[in-house]
Amino acid sequence: MRKSVLVPVLVAAAVLAACTRPAEDAAKSAADAKPAASAAKAIATVNGKEISAEMFNAFSKAVMGGSAEAPTDEQRTQMVDQLVNMTLAAQAAEKDGLAKDPAVQARLELLRTQILAEAVSERYIKSHPVSDSELRAEYDAQIANMPKEYKARHILVDQKESADAIIVKLQAGGDFSKLATAESKDSSAKNGGDLGWFSPQSMVKPFADAVAALQKGEYTKQPVQSQFGWHVILLEDVRSPEVPEFDQVKPQVEMFTQRKKLQTYIEELRKNAKIQK
């Protein structure tokens, strides 16, 4: 009866083939890679094309997962060889005219757009740091909006007529727990329909809305329909959820607040842009 809860995860679009992934990750890291002192010096030359130290630094940062630790001599040699191989493959693609292929051009443009968007986002976040007062205000707002938790029992049947009959029995003084054990098709029947404590988000919407509308000790006077069948619901108790301490969730609050500020910046860009669809 509880609905599945999926954690939303933001992922990059899979527009590049797996074999080009190192190049994409390296390019992505280039936006925040610090220029090396020897950036002008080439670490290798492939058919006259230089592979700069700055490009190597960006590639190294991507391969090392953003670690500040310098690569070993062996790792450095392997990464240089990888860059040489990718450069050779890229030169072959240029020679074969693949750079003019519309599909390839679209992928290159998308990658360029992603990198520039990430670069400006990072710059905006660095130049607009979140203050402690903003963090505290966001924390307080999130706590204030945390939904209550409910403790309820329910009886689930296939037909509305069956649910109506159960309500009649309850109105005549029937025991909810015993009726649930005898007539509910839900797995909670063996416990008298007891669902324990839950938040509204963990339940399907018709059920959650019905529970929120009840007073403690009250049951639904009309059957509630969901995709599982027809419910008769008894609300036993209500409580406020446990609130984590500010310091415990400060990193998450900071990330959320940064994203909100960045979203406001993007919305401002949209407002001042000429967009046609």
C-alpha positions as CSV (number, residue, x, y, z in Angstrom):
1,M,0.0,0.0,0.0
2,R,3.0,2.2,0.5
3,K,4.3,3.7,-2.7
4,S,7.9,3.3,-3.8
5,V,10.1,6.2,-3.1
6,L,12.7,7.0,-5.7
7,V,15.6,9.3,-4.8
8,P,16.0,11.7,-7.7
9,V,19.6,11.8,-9.0
10,L,20.9,14.3,-11.6
11,V,23.0,12.7,-14.2
12,A,24.7,14.0,-17.3
13,A,23.2,13.1,-20.7
14,A,24.9,10.0,-22.2
15,V,25.7,11.7,-25.5
16,L,29.3,10.5,-25.9
17,A,30.5,7.0,-26.6
18,A,32.3,5.2,-23.8
19,C,35.6,5.4,-25.5
20,T,35.5,9.2,-25.4
21,R,34.6,9.4,-21.7
22,P,38.2,10.3,-20.5
23,A,38.3,13.2,-22.9
24,E,34.9,14.5,-21.7
25,D,35.9,14.2,-18.0
26,A,39.1,16.0,-18.7
27,A,37.4,18.8,-20.5
28,K,34.9,19.1,-17.7
29,S,37.7,19.5,-15.1
30,A,39.4,22.1,-17.3
31,A,37.0,24.7,-16.1
32,D,38.3,24.7,-12.5
33,A,41.9,23.4,-13.1
34,K,44.6,25.8,-11.9
35,P,47.0,26.9,-14.7
36,A,50.3,25.2,-14.2
37,A,53.4,27.3,-14.0
38,S,54.7,25.5,-17.1
39,A,51.4,25.8,-19.0
40,A,53.2,27.1,-22.0
41,K,55.4,24.1,-22.2
42,A,54.2,21.1,-24.2
43,I,54.5,17.7,-22.5
44,A,54.3,15.9,-25.9
45,T,53.9,16.7,-29.6
46,V,51.9,14.5,-31.9
47,N,52.4,15.0,-35.6
48,G,53.3,18.7,-34.9
49,K,50.3,19.2,-32.5
50,E,51.3,20.1,-28.9
51,I,49.7,18.6,-25.9
52,S,50.0,21.4,-23.3
53,A,50.8,21.0,-19.6
54,E,47.5,22.7,-18.9
55,M,45.6,20.1,-20.9
56,F,47.5,17.4,-19.0
57,N,46.7,19.0,-15.7
58,A,43.0,19.0,-16.5
59,F,43.1,15.4,-17.7
60,S,45.1,14.3,-14.7
61,K,42.5,15.9,-12.4
62,A,39.7,14.0,-14.1
63,V,41.5,10.7,-14.0
64,M,42.5,11.2,-10.3
65,G,38.9,12.0,-9.4
66,G,39.7,15.6,-8.4
67,S,42.4,14.5,-5.9
68,A,44.9,17.1,-4.9
69,E,47.6,14.4,-4.7
70,A,50.1,14.5,-7.6
71,P,50.2,11.4,-9.8
72,T,53.1,9.0,-9.5
73,D,55.7,8.8,-12.3
74,E,54.1,5.6,-13.5
75,Q,50.6,7.2,-13.5
76,R,51.9,10.3,-15.3
77,T,53.5,8.2,-18.0
78,Q,50.3,6.2,-18.5
79,M,48.2,9.4,-18.7
80,V,50.6,11.0,-21.2
81,D,50.3,7.9,-23.4
82,Q,46.5,8.1,-23.1
83,L,46.5,11.7,-24.3
84,V,48.8,10.8,-27.1
85,N,46.5,8.0,-28.2
86,M,43.4,10.2,-28.0
87,T,45.2,12.9,-30.0
88,L,46.2,10.4,-32.7
89,A,42.5,9.2,-32.8
90,A,41.3,12.8,-33.0
91,Q,43.7,13.5,-35.8
92,A,42.5,10.4,-37.7
93,A,38.9,11.6,-37.2
94,E,39.8,15.1,-38.6
95,K,41.6,13.5,-41.6
96,D,38.5,11.4,-42.3
97,G,36.3,14.4,-42.2
98,L,34.4,13.3,-39.1
99,A,34.7,16.8,-37.6
100,K,32.3,18.0,-40.3
101,D,29.7,15.2,-39.6
102,P,26.5,16.9,-38.2
103,A,26.1,14.3,-35.5
104,V,29.7,14.8,-34.3
105,Q,29.4,18.6,-34.5
106,A,26.3,18.4,-32.4
107,R,28.0,16.3,-29.7
108,L,31.0,18.6,-29.7
109,E,28.7,21.7,-29.3
110,L,26.8,20.0,-26.5
111,L,30.0,19.2,-24.7
112,R,31.2,22.8,-25.1
113,T,27.9,24.1,-23.8
114,Q,28.0,21.8,-20.8
115,I,31.6,22.9,-19.9
116,L,30.8,26.6,-20.2
117,A,27.6,26.2,-18.2
118,E,29.5,24.4,-15.4
119,A,32.2,27.0,-15.5
120,V,29.9,30.0,-15.1
121,S,27.9,28.1,-12.4
122,E,31.1,27.4,-10.4
123,R,32.2,31.1,-10.8
124,Y,28.8,32.3,-9.6
125,I,28.8,30.1,-6.6
126,K,32.3,31.2,-5.6
127,S,31.5,34.9,-6.0
128,H,28.2,34.5,-4.2
129,P,29.0,32.5,-1.1
130,V,26.2,31.4,1.2
131,S,26.2,33.3,4.6
132,D,25.5,31.7,7.9
133,S,22.4,33.7,8.3
134,E,21.1,32.4,4.9
135,L,21.9,28.8,6.0
136,R,20.1,29.3,9.3
137,A,17.0,30.8,7.5
138,E,16.9,27.9,5.1
139,Y,17.2,25.4,7.8
140,D,14.4,27.0,9.8
141,A,12.2,27.1,6.7
142,Q,12.8,23.5,5.9
143,I,12.1,22.5,9.5
144,A,8.8,24.5,9.5
145,N,7.7,22.7,6.4
146,M,8.5,19.2,7.5
147,P,5.2,17.2,7.3
148,K,3.7,15.6,10.4
149,E,3.9,11.9,10.9
150,Y,0.8,9.7,11.4
151,K,0.0,6.4,13.1
152,A,-3.0,4.7,11.5
153,R,-4.8,1.5,10.8
154,H,-6.7,0.6,7.7
155,I,-8.9,-2.1,6.1
156,L,-8.4,-2.7,2.5
157,V,-11.0,-4.5,0.3
158,D,-11.6,-4.9,-3.4
159,Q,-15.2,-3.5,-3.6
160,K,-16.7,-0.2,-2.5
161,E,-19.7,-2.1,-1.3
162,S,-17.5,-4.1,1.1
163,A,-16.0,-1.0,2.5
164,D,-19.4,0.6,3.0
165,A,-20.5,-2.5,4.9
166,I,-17.4,-2.3,7.1
167,I,-18.2,1.4,7.9
168,V,-21.7,0.4,8.9
169,K,-20.3,-2.2,11.3
170,L,-17.9,0.4,12.8
171,Q,-20.8,2.8,13.3
172,A,-22.6,0.0,15.1
173,G,-19.7,-0.3,17.6
174,G,-17.5,-2.8,15.7
175,D,-13.9,-3.1,16.7
176,F,-11.6,-1.7,14.0
177,S,-8.7,-4.0,14.7
178,K,-10.8,-7.2,14.7
179,L,-12.6,-6.1,11.5
180,A,-9.2,-5.5,9.8
181,T,-8.0,-8.9,10.8
182,A,-11.1,-10.6,9.5
183,E,-11.7,-8.6,6.3
184,S,-8.7,-6.7,5.1
185,K,-6.7,-8.1,2.2
186,D,-3.6,-6.1,3.1
187,S,-0.6,-7.7,4.8
188,S,-1.2,-5.5,7.8
189,A,-4.4,-7.5,8.5
190,K,-2.5,-9.9,10.8
191,N,-1.7,-6.8,13.0
192,G,-5.2,-5.5,13.0
193,G,-4.5,-3.2,10.1
194,D,-1.7,-1.4,12.0
195,L,0.5,0.6,9.6
196,G,2.7,2.1,12.4
197,W,4.2,5.6,12.0
198,F,4.6,7.0,8.5
199,S,4.9,10.3,6.6
200,P,2.4,11.3,4.0
201,Q,5.0,11.1,1.2
202,S,5.4,7.4,1.8
203,M,1.8,6.7,1.0
204,V,-0.2,7.0,-2.2
205,K,-1.9,10.4,-2.5
206,P,-5.6,9.5,-1.9
207,F,-4.6,7.6,1.2
208,A,-2.3,10.4,2.5
209,D,-5.0,13.1,1.8
210,A,-7.6,11.1,3.7
211,V,-5.4,10.6,6.7
212,A,-4.4,14.3,6.9
213,A,-8.1,15.2,6.9
214,L,-8.9,13.0,9.9
215,Q,-8.9,14.0,13.6
216,K,-7.1,11.7,16.0
217,G,-9.3,8.8,16.9
218,E,-11.6,9.3,13.8
219,Y,-12.1,6.9,10.9
220,T,-13.2,7.7,7.4
221,K,-16.9,7.8,7.0
222,Q,-16.6,7.3,3.2
223,P,-14.4,4.6,1.6
224,V,-11.1,5.9,0.1
225,Q,-10.2,4.6,-3.3
226,S,-6.6,4.1,-4.5
227,Q,-4.9,1.8,-7.0
228,F,-4.8,-0.9,-4.4
229,G,-8.6,-1.0,-3.7
230,W,-10.9,0.6,-1.2
231,H,-9.7,1.7,2.2
232,V,-11.3,2.4,5.5
233,I,-8.8,4.3,7.6
234,L,-8.5,5.0,11.4
235,L,-6.2,7.7,12.5
236,E,-4.7,6.8,15.9
237,D,-2.1,9.5,16.6
238,V,-0.2,12.4,15.1
239,R,3.3,13.7,15.9
240,S,5.9,16.1,14.7
241,P,9.0,14.4,13.1
242,E,12.3,14.3,14.8
243,V,14.3,17.3,13.8
244,P,18.1,17.0,13.1
245,E,20.4,19.5,14.7
246,F,21.6,22.3,12.4
247,D,25.3,21.3,12.5
248,Q,24.3,17.7,11.6
249,V,22.7,18.8,8.3
250,K,24.6,22.0,7.6
251,P,26.5,20.6,4.5
252,Q,23.3,19.5,2.9
253,V,21.6,22.8,3.7
254,E,24.5,24.7,2.2
255,M,24.4,22.7,-1.0
256,F,20.6,23.1,-1.2
257,T,20.9,26.9,-0.7
258,Q,23.6,27.2,-3.3
259,R,21.5,25.4,-5.8
260,K,18.6,27.8,-5.0
261,K,20.8,30.8,-5.5
262,L,22.1,29.4,-8.8
263,Q,18.6,28.6,-10.0
264,T,17.6,32.2,-9.3
265,Y,20.6,33.4,-11.3
266,I,19.6,31.1,-14.2
267,E,16.0,32.3,-14.0
268,E,17.3,35.9,-14.2
269,L,19.3,35.0,-17.4
270,R,16.1,33.5,-18.9
271,K,14.1,36.6,-18.0
272,N,16.5,38.8,-19.9
273,A,17.0,36.5,-22.8
274,K,15.2,36.2,-26.1
275,I,14.0,32.6,-26.3
276,Q,12.0,31.1,-29.1
277,K,10.7,27.5,-29.1
